[in-house]
Amino acid sequence: MNNTYGNIKSAVIDPERDVEIFYYYRPTMNSEDVNYRDFNKIEEETSVLSTVNISEQSLNANREMFPDRTLPGMYKLSLPVDIFSRKGFYTIFIRPKEIYCTIKDVGALGAYPDVTGIVLDMNEIDTNRALFGNDNLTGYRVEYLQTDGDGLKRQDYYRLITSSNLAEPISQNLVSSNATSNAYRFNESGSLVFLTLTPSTTPSFMANAKPYIGVPNQQIIISNTKFDPVCVRIEICENDFDTIATSIDGNQIRSLDNGLLTTYNSDYEIYKQWEFYTLKDNYNKNAKYEVKAQRTDNIDNSVDATNVFAQ
């Protein structure tokens, strides 16, 4: 972005303005949930993605090296419990935010007829108006939508924005080396945005070739190029290494009066509780089954584990 070449720059983004986050859920690797057959969008991006700061200790030792506490390129991913609460596999897709627009016109600058661009009307765009201020969209990508048999389809070609300025139309038509077009001039108070794209000018060796930058009333998608899309797969399961170790090696108490077996973690908190009992035959009263059933709702907390293990 912004004509930077030769190195990788750490991304500085605003999660609310620059990011879109989608997720997909499957209970198992070979099954689907009818409510999650498609990707769902997370509306509150800031609840999932947030900036990361450099520690105060590092700042105190090197205050001049870190005038800004934020660590560019690093962001904290949080999983809201109201979304990621079910056991299974989640696919999280993080991409640059896309803005859907309609080209109002394809015109040229009145003072420079060979400078052509696409014109957008900010009053028709559902996004932050400040984003379309002068030069704010430089480096952004423009993708084009065209009608196909199944509706609008995203095309595989794109253009990059080289300049963006507020503008207004002027009452004259221009005939340039590129096309016959309407004329525009820059105006800080205008409600239109004039975007120049690359490539947009006729090459010197092909005077009749006009690079395609769009047509009036065509729908386009504008997105930033601050970072590459990221796809993350997360598995949420009932047990991890710690819980498995607790189940195998954790302290246990078996109450002989009620047949309860309780497993405790390292802080003497109940991890799981089981009830042992015998099922007998209804006719001869002979023991038929010995049952070990896990308790979930009616946990018995009457045993003081700390005192028992201390003894």
C-alpha positions in Angstrom: 0.0 0.0 0.0 1.1 3.6 -0.6 3.8 2.7 -3.1 6.0 1.0 -0.5 8.4 -1.6 -2.0 11.3 -3.8 -0.8 10.2 -4.6 2.8 7.3 -5.7 4.9 5.7 -3.0 7.0 3.9 -4.0 10.2 0.2 -3.3 9.7 -1.4 -0.4 11.7 -5.1 -0.9 11.5 -8.3 0.2 13.2 -10.3 -3.1 13.8 -13.6 -1.2 13.6 -12.8 0.7 10.4 -10.4 -1.7 8.5 -11.4 -5.3 9.5 -14.2 -7.7 8.8 -14.4 -11.0 10.7 -16.4 -14.1 9.8 -16.7 -17.5 11.4 -17.9 -21.0 10.5 -18.8 -23.8 12.9 -18.9 -27.6 12.6 -19.7 -29.9 15.6 -17.2 -32.5 14.2 -14.9 -32.8 11.2 -17.4 -34.8 9.3 -20.7 -33.2 10.3 -22.5 -29.9 9.8 -24.8 -27.8 11.9 -27.9 -26.7 10.0 -27.6 -23.2 11.5 -24.0 -22.8 10.4 -23.9 -24.0 6.8 -22.5 -20.6 5.7 -20.0 -18.1 7.3 -21.5 -15.7 9.7 -20.2 -12.2 10.2 -19.2 -10.8 13.7 -20.6 -7.3 13.8 -18.6 -6.1 16.8 -15.0 -6.4 15.4 -13.5 -4.6 18.4 -14.8 -7.3 20.8 -12.7 -9.9 18.9 -9.6 -8.0 17.7 -7.8 -5.4 19.8 -4.4 -3.7 19.8 -1.4 -4.9 21.8 0.7 -2.6 23.9 4.4 -2.8 24.9 4.9 -3.3 28.6 5.6 -0.4 30.9 8.8 -2.1 32.0 10.1 -2.0 28.4 9.0 1.6 28.0 10.7 2.8 31.2 14.0 1.2 30.0 13.7 2.5 26.5 11.3 5.4 26.5 12.9 7.1 23.6 12.7 3.9 21.4 9.0 3.5 22.0 7.2 6.8 21.9 4.0 4.9 21.1 3.0 2.0 23.4 1.1 0.0 20.7 3.0 -2.8 19.0 2.3 -2.5 15.2 1.4 -5.8 13.4 0.4 -7.6 16.6 -3.3 -7.8 17.6 -5.1 -9.8 20.3 -7.7 -12.2 19.2 -10.5 -12.8 21.8 -13.4 -15.2 21.4 -16.7 -14.0 22.7 -18.4 -16.6 24.9 -21.8 -15.9 23.3 -20.5 -17.1 19.9 -17.7 -19.6 20.7 -19.4 -21.6 23.5 -20.1 -24.9 21.7 -17.7 -27.7 21.5 -16.5 -28.3 17.9 -14.4 -26.7 15.2 -14.5 -23.0 14.3 -13.0 -21.4 11.2 -12.3 -17.7 11.7 -11.7 -15.6 8.6 -10.2 -12.1 9.0 -10.1 -9.9 5.9 -9.8 -6.2 5.0 -13.2 -4.5 5.3 -15.1 -4.2 2.0 -17.2 -1.2 1.0 -19.8 -1.7 -1.7 -20.3 1.3 -4.0 -21.8 2.2 -7.3 -19.8 4.2 -9.9 -21.7 7.5 -10.5 -19.6 8.5 -13.5 -16.4 8.0 -15.3 -14.9 11.4 -16.0 -11.8 13.5 -16.2 -10.4 16.6 -14.5 -11.4 19.9 -16.2 -7.8 21.3 -15.9 -6.2 18.0 -17.0 -8.4 16.2 -19.5 -6.0 13.2 -19.8 -6.4 12.5 -16.0 -9.5 10.2 -15.9 -11.0 8.5 -12.9 -14.2 7.1 -11.4 -16.6 9.3 -9.5 -18.5 8.2 -6.4 -21.3 9.9 -4.5 -20.7 9.8 -0.7 -24.4 10.3 -0.1 -25.0 6.8 -1.6 -22.3 5.0 0.5 -23.2 3.4 3.8 -19.9 3.9 5.6 -17.8 6.4 7.5 -17.8 9.6 5.5 -14.3 10.6 6.8 -12.8 7.6 5.0 -13.5 9.3 1.7 -11.6 12.5 2.6 -8.7 13.7 0.4 -6.1 11.1 -0.2 -7.6 8.7 2.5 -8.2 5.9 -0.1 -4.8 6.0 -1.8 -3.5 2.5 -2.0 -7.0 0.9 -1.6 -8.1 -1.8 -4.1 -11.1 -1.6 -6.4 -12.8 -4.8 -7.5 -15.6 -5.0 -10.1 -18.9 -6.7 -10.1 -20.6 -7.8 -13.3 -24.0 -9.5 -14.0 -23.7 -13.2 -14.6 -26.3 -15.9 -15.1 -26.7 -16.2 -11.3 -26.6 -12.5 -10.5 -23.7 -10.2 -9.7 -20.3 -11.9 -9.7 -17.0 -10.6 -8.5 -14.4 -10.4 -11.3 -10.8 -11.6 -11.0 -9.3 -8.3 -12.2 -8.9 -5.2 -10.0 -7.4 -1.7 -9.9 -5.4 0.3 -7.3 -6.4 3.8 -6.2 -3.6 6.3 -6.8 -5.4 9.4 -5.5 -8.8 10.3 -4.0 -10.1 13.9 -3.7 -13.4 15.5 -3.0 -14.8 17.0 -6.2 -17.7 18.6 -8.0 -18.9 18.5 -11.6 -18.4 21.4 -14.0 -20.7 22.1 -17.0 -18.5 21.0 -19.9 -17.7 17.8 -21.8 -14.1 16.9 -22.5 -12.5 15.0 -25.3 -9.2 13.6 -24.2 -6.9 10.9 -25.5 -8.8 8.4 -23.3 -12.4 9.1 -23.9 -15.2 11.7 -24.2 -16.1 12.3 -20.6 -17.7 14.8 -18.1 -15.4 17.3 -16.4 -14.8 17.6 -12.7 -12.7 19.8 -10.4 -11.5 19.4 -6.8 -13.7 21.0 -4.1 -13.1 20.4 -0.4 -16.9 20.9 0.2 -18.0 18.5 -2.6 -20.1 15.4 -2.0 -18.4 13.5 -4.8 -15.1 11.6 -4.7 -12.9 11.6 -7.7 -10.6 8.5 -7.7 -7.7 7.9 -10.1 -6.7 4.3 -10.7 -3.8 2.5 -12.1 -3.6 1.8 -14.9 -5.9 4.5 -16.3 -4.0 6.3 -19.0 -3.4 5.2 -22.6 0.0 3.6 -23.2 2.3 5.6 -25.5 2.8 2.5 -27.8 -1.0 1.8 -28.1 -2.7 5.1 -28.6 -6.2 3.6 -29.1 -6.0 1.3 -26.0 -8.1 2.5 -23.1 -7.5 0.6 -19.8 -10.8 -0.5 -18.2 -11.6 1.4 -15.0 -15.3 0.8 -14.9 -18.5 2.3 -16.4 -21.3 4.4 -14.8 -23.8 2.6 -12.6 -21.4 -0.4 -12.2 -21.1 -1.8 -8.7 -17.6 -2.0 -7.2 -16.0 -3.1 -4.0 -13.3 -1.0 -2.3 -11.1 -2.5 0.3 -7.8 -1.5 2.0 -4.5 -3.3 1.4 -3.1 -2.9 4.9 -2.8 -6.6 5.6 -3.3 -10.0 4.0 -6.5 -12.0 4.9 -6.0 -14.5 7.7 -7.7 -17.8 8.3 -7.6 -19.4 11.7 -9.0 -22.8 12.8 -9.8 -23.3 16.4 -11.0 -26.4 18.2 -13.0 -26.0 21.4 -13.2 -29.3 23.3 -14.2 -30.4 26.8 -10.8 -31.6 27.9 -7.3 -30.4 27.6 -4.0 -31.7 29.0 -4.6 -30.3 32.4 -8.1 -31.7 32.8 -7.0 -35.1 31.6 -4.1 -35.1 34.1 -6.6 -34.1 36.9 -8.9 -37.0 35.9 -6.0 -39.5 36.1 -3.8 -38.2 38.9 -6.0 -35.7 40.8 -6.9 -36.2 44.4 -10.1 -38.1 45.1 -12.4 -38.8 48.0 -14.9 -41.7 48.0 -17.7 -41.3 50.6 -18.6 -44.7 51.8 -22.0 -43.6 53.2 -23.4 -42.4 49.9 -21.1 -44.0 47.3 -19.9 -40.7 45.8 -16.5 -40.4 44.2 -15.2 -36.8 43.9 -12.1 -35.7 42.0 -10.4 -32.4 43.0 -8.0 -30.1 41.2 -4.8 -28.7 42.7 -6.8 -26.0 44.5 -9.1 -28.6 46.1 -12.0 -27.5 44.0 -14.4 -30.2 42.7 -13.6 -31.1 39.1 -16.0 -34.0 38.7 -18.2 -36.1 40.9 -19.5 -39.6 40.2 -22.1 -41.7 42.0 -21.7 -45.5 42.4 -24.7 -47.8 42.8 -26.0 -51.3 42.1 -29.0 -52.2 40.0 -30.8 -55.4 41.1 -33.1 -57.7 39.4 -36.8 -57.0 40.2 -37.6 -60.7 40.7 -34.8 -62.4 42.5 -33.1 -59.2 43.9 -29.8 -60.4 42.6 -27.2 -57.7 41.7 -27.4 -57.2 37.9 -25.3 -54.0 37.2 -22.7 -51.9 39.0 -23.2 -48.3 37.7 -20.8 -45.3 37.7 -22.8 -42.2 36.8 -21.4 -38.7 36.6 -23.2 -36.0 38.6 -23.8 -32.6 36.9 -26.6 -30.7 38.6 -26.8 -32.2 42.1 -23.2 -31.8 43.2 -22.6 -32.7 46.9 -20.3 -30.0 48.5 -20.7 -31.2 52.0 -17.2 -32.7 52.2 -14.4 -30.3 53.3 -11.6 -31.6 51.1 -8.9 -29.5 52.7 -9.4 -31.0 56.1 -9.7 -34.6 54.7 -6.4 -34.4 52.9 -4.8 -32.6 55.8 -5.6 -35.6 58.0 
